[in-house]
């Protein structure tokens, strides 16, 4: 939902395939989506399981830990035939590893992956809710992979990579899974985009951090929105880093902001010329 929210803010139409409970949190979420002008037409309602909740805590280094409640409604996203047409004609399908923790949602995800043309895997390895076999299988159907350094280490260990360098670990992933692009994020230390013959490093933008929840989702949204608009990788990566920093300077994963707020932030950082 965070990705869909920020894609919408960046001017793209996005839709969320998920499932919410028939409880007050589910109703509250639907009301928020309506307020944000996000379509809820693809959301399923669950009478048995509650709406998903997560407890997030930030340490003194601005690193987040998460307690993800299970089972919840989004563990039981059932396949609907209408999803095939939507996925087939969308520019991008964005998915994460948490959707694989339950068989029902996992089977739905596999069908979506089978009909989508450009699949973006935003890895979120949250113990104990991941299995190496499922993650590695999904990588075979992935064009763009986004993960942090810790997740890169875990996946590299699964495939038997001996090298200690990030570049070599990424190269091994590219060779094994034919990934067109890999983004490795480092929080406040920026990010790097790897493709077959090129490496791009994002600039680092310092902000007064309020919380980092959702900053990675904002980063991915801005990268995709800029790339889909025809801009080059470095410009996409720069825009992504800026929006990630902006969201980290706000409270919550989906802060209320307008294009005017975004422009003021750019002006304050002297970044307008970079993005023209």
PLY file of the C-alpha trace (Angstrom):
ply
format ascii 1.0
element vertex 276
property float x
property float y
property float z
element edge 275
property int vertex1
property int vertex2
end_header
0.00 0.00 0.00
2.87 2.37 0.77
4.24 1.90 -2.74
0.81 2.45 -4.28
0.38 5.62 -2.21
3.65 7.19 -3.32
3.22 6.12 -6.94
-0.08 7.97 -6.88
1.65 11.03 -5.42
4.15 10.83 -8.29
1.28 10.93 -10.79
0.92 7.23 -11.69
-2.22 5.14 -11.49
-1.70 2.23 -9.12
-3.93 -0.52 -7.77
-3.49 -2.73 -4.73
-4.28 -6.45 -4.76
-4.74 -7.42 -1.12
-7.26 -8.41 1.53
-8.55 -6.63 4.64
-10.64 -7.78 7.56
-14.25 -6.80 8.20
-13.12 -5.01 11.35
-12.70 -1.37 12.33
-9.10 -1.31 11.09
-10.23 -2.59 7.69
-12.90 0.10 7.49
-10.38 2.73 8.57
-7.95 1.60 5.91
-10.60 1.76 3.19
-11.54 5.27 4.33
-7.90 6.34 4.13
-7.58 4.93 0.64
-10.69 6.81 -0.42
-9.26 10.01 1.04
-5.98 9.39 -0.79
-7.89 8.67 -4.02
-6.43 5.17 -4.18
-8.64 2.54 -5.77
-9.84 -0.21 -3.44
-11.68 -2.10 -6.18
-9.21 -5.01 -6.08
-9.24 -5.41 -2.30
-10.93 -8.49 -0.87
-12.88 -8.48 2.42
-12.29 -11.21 4.97
-14.94 -12.08 7.57
-12.72 -14.50 9.46
-9.26 -12.93 9.72
-8.32 -9.47 11.04
-6.74 -6.66 9.05
-2.95 -6.92 9.09
-1.02 -5.02 11.75
2.69 -4.42 12.32
4.50 -3.08 15.39
7.54 -1.05 14.27
10.34 0.21 16.52
13.35 2.37 15.61
16.71 2.14 17.42
19.30 4.88 17.99
20.83 4.19 14.55
17.45 4.70 12.85
17.25 0.98 12.05
13.78 -0.54 12.20
12.60 -3.79 13.76
9.15 -5.18 13.03
6.71 -7.48 14.75
4.37 -8.69 12.01
1.15 -10.23 13.29
0.01 -13.54 11.76
-2.31 -14.86 10.50
-4.14 -11.86 9.06
-6.42 -11.14 6.11
-3.63 -10.50 3.58
-2.34 -14.03 4.17
-5.49 -15.27 2.39
-5.58 -13.30 -0.87
-7.57 -15.55 -3.18
-7.10 -15.67 -6.93
-9.72 -13.81 -8.97
-9.84 -14.12 -12.73
-10.04 -10.34 -13.18
-6.51 -10.06 -11.76
-5.05 -11.71 -14.85
-6.22 -9.00 -17.24
-5.08 -6.22 -14.92
-1.63 -7.74 -14.32
-1.15 -8.51 -18.00
-1.75 -4.88 -19.03
0.09 -3.14 -16.18
3.50 -1.58 -16.70
4.82 -3.09 -13.47
3.90 -5.67 -10.85
5.47 -4.89 -7.47
5.53 -7.66 -4.88
7.32 -8.63 -1.67
8.44 -11.77 0.10
5.93 -11.46 2.95
3.15 -12.33 0.51
4.71 -15.79 0.27
4.36 -16.79 3.92
0.90 -18.35 3.50
-0.03 -20.85 0.79
-3.21 -19.03 -0.29
-1.55 -15.68 -1.04
1.54 -17.40 -2.42
-0.48 -19.32 -5.02
-2.18 -16.08 -6.07
1.18 -14.35 -6.36
2.58 -17.12 -8.56
-0.31 -16.70 -10.99
0.27 -12.94 -11.11
3.95 -13.45 -11.81
3.15 -15.82 -14.66
1.18 -13.17 -16.60
3.09 -9.95 -15.81
5.70 -8.52 -18.17
7.84 -6.48 -15.73
8.08 -7.81 -12.19
9.67 -5.87 -9.34
10.65 -7.86 -6.27
10.97 -5.69 -3.15
12.54 -8.17 -0.75
11.45 -7.90 2.88
13.00 -10.80 4.79
11.30 -10.66 8.19
12.11 -13.67 10.35
10.53 -16.15 10.65
8.31 -15.36 7.67
10.42 -16.45 4.71
11.61 -19.63 3.04
14.66 -19.79 0.80
12.95 -22.02 -1.77
10.11 -19.55 -2.34
12.35 -16.50 -2.50
14.74 -18.14 -4.96
11.84 -19.34 -7.10
10.47 -15.78 -7.27
13.86 -14.46 -8.36
13.52 -16.52 -11.53
10.48 -14.39 -12.42
12.02 -11.04 -11.46
13.27 -8.21 -13.69
14.15 -5.63 -11.01
15.27 -6.67 -7.52
15.45 -4.30 -4.54
17.04 -5.44 -1.29
19.26 -4.18 1.52
22.79 -5.34 2.38
21.60 -7.77 5.05
19.14 -9.39 2.64
21.84 -9.56 -0.02
24.05 -11.45 2.45
21.27 -13.93 3.27
20.38 -14.69 -0.34
24.06 -14.90 -1.32
24.57 -17.50 1.39
21.62 -19.52 0.04
23.18 -19.75 -3.42
26.65 -20.52 -2.10
28.41 -17.25 -2.91
31.84 -17.21 -1.27
32.86 -13.66 -2.11
32.74 -10.96 0.58
32.30 -7.99 -1.76
28.90 -6.54 -2.62
29.78 -6.24 -6.31
30.63 -9.93 -6.61
27.55 -11.00 -4.67
25.40 -8.95 -7.02
27.22 -10.35 -10.06
26.47 -13.88 -8.89
22.78 -13.04 -8.52
22.70 -11.48 -11.99
24.39 -14.49 -13.53
22.13 -17.03 -11.86
18.76 -15.30 -12.27
19.20 -13.04 -15.35
18.07 -9.97 -13.41
18.01 -6.81 -15.54
18.60 -4.58 -12.53
19.44 -4.86 -8.82
19.14 -2.05 -6.27
21.04 -2.46 -3.01
19.91 0.06 -0.36
21.95 1.22 2.62
19.57 3.50 4.50
21.24 6.82 5.31
24.28 5.78 3.23
22.39 5.76 -0.07
21.92 3.03 -2.65
23.53 1.45 -5.71
21.90 0.28 -8.91
23.57 -2.58 -10.77
22.84 -3.64 -14.33
24.80 -5.89 -16.67
27.58 -3.46 -17.59
26.98 -0.41 -15.41
26.93 0.63 -11.76
25.21 3.78 -10.49
25.53 5.24 -7.00
22.84 7.47 -5.60
23.73 10.74 -3.91
23.14 10.91 -0.15
20.78 13.56 1.18
20.99 14.40 4.87
17.76 15.18 6.70
16.55 15.37 10.27
15.10 11.88 10.63
11.66 11.62 12.26
11.19 7.94 11.42
12.27 5.69 8.57
9.09 3.63 8.26
8.07 3.59 4.60
11.14 5.44 3.31
12.23 2.35 1.36
8.78 2.09 -0.22
8.93 5.77 -1.13
12.38 5.21 -2.65
11.09 2.38 -4.85
8.00 4.33 -5.90
10.01 7.34 -7.02
12.51 5.15 -8.86
9.77 3.35 -10.79
7.78 6.50 -11.52
10.84 8.30 -12.86
12.07 5.32 -14.86
8.65 4.70 -16.39
8.51 8.36 -17.45
11.54 7.73 -19.65
14.28 9.23 -17.48
17.67 7.56 -17.20
18.83 5.37 -14.31
20.89 8.01 -12.52
18.03 10.49 -12.56
15.63 7.78 -11.37
18.01 6.81 -8.58
18.51 10.43 -7.53
14.76 11.10 -7.41
14.28 7.90 -5.42
16.89 8.93 -2.85
15.32 12.37 -2.49
11.81 11.04 -1.87
13.15 8.41 0.53
14.92 11.16 2.49
11.83 13.36 2.41
9.61 10.61 3.85
12.20 9.83 6.55
11.93 13.48 7.60
8.16 13.09 8.06
6.07 11.06 10.50
4.61 7.81 9.18
4.97 5.76 6.02
2.38 7.76 4.07
2.73 11.40 5.12
0.29 13.82 3.57
2.19 15.91 1.03
1.47 17.70 -2.20
3.52 18.46 -5.28
4.06 21.92 -3.79
5.53 20.37 -0.61
7.76 18.21 -2.78
8.98 21.25 -4.73
9.73 23.18 -1.52
11.80 20.25 -0.27
13.73 20.18 -3.54
14.38 23.90 -3.38
15.60 23.61 0.19
18.14 21.00 -0.89
19.12 22.88 -4.04
18.00 19.94 -6.17
15.70 21.49 -8.76
18.39 21.64 -11.45
19.33 17.99 -10.89
15.86 16.76 -11.79
15.17 18.91 -14.84
0 1
1 2
2 3
3 4
4 5
5 6
6 7
7 8
8 9
9 10
10 11
11 12
12 13
13 14
14 15
15 16
16 17
17 18
18 19
19 20
20 21
21 22
22 23
23 24
24 25
25 26
26 27
27 28
28 29
29 30
30 31
31 32
32 33
33 34
34 35
35 36
36 37
37 38
38 39
39 40
40 41
41 42
42 43
43 44
44 45
45 46
46 47
47 48
48 49
49 50
50 51
51 52
52 53
53 54
54 55
55 56
56 57
57 58
58 59
59 60
60 61
61 62
62 63
63 64
64 65
65 66
66 67
67 68
68 69
69 70
70 71
71 72
72 73
73 74
74 75
75 76
76 77
77 78
78 79
79 80
80 81
81 82
82 83
83 84
84 85
85 86
86 87
87 88
88 89
89 90
90 91
91 92
92 93
93 94
94 95
95 96
96 97
97 98
98 99
99 100
100 101
101 102
102 103
103 104
104 105
105 106
106 107
107 108
108 109
109 110
110 111
111 112
112 113
113 114
114 115
115 116
116 117
117 118
118 119
119 120
120 121
121 122
122 123
123 124
124 125
125 126
126 127
127 128
128 129
129 130
130 131
131 132
132 133
133 134
134 135
135 136
136 137
137 138
138 139
139 140
140 141
141 142
142 143
143 144
144 145
145 146
146 147
147 148
148 149
149 150
150 151
151 152
152 153
153 154
154 155
155 156
156 157
157 158
158 159
159 160
160 161
161 162
162 163
163 164
164 165
165 166
166 167
167 168
168 169
169 170
170 171
171 172
172 173
173 174
174 175
175 176
176 177
177 178
178 179
179 180
180 181
181 182
182 183
183 184
184 185
185 186
186 187
187 188
188 189
189 190
190 191
191 192
192 193
193 194
194 195
195 196
196 197
197 198
198 199
199 200
200 201
201 202
202 203
203 204
204 205
205 206
206 207
207 208
208 209
209 210
210 211
211 212
212 213
213 214
214 215
215 216
216 217
217 218
218 219
219 220
220 221
221 222
222 223
223 224
224 225
225 226
226 227
227 228
228 229
229 230
230 231
231 232
232 233
233 234
234 235
235 236
236 237
237 238
238 239
239 240
240 241
241 242
242 243
243 244
244 245
245 246
246 247
247 248
248 249
249 250
250 251
251 252
252 253
253 254
254 255
255 256
256 257
257 258
258 259
259 260
260 261
261 262
262 263
263 264
264 265
265 266
266 267
267 268
268 269
269 270
270 271
271 272
272 273
273 274
274 275
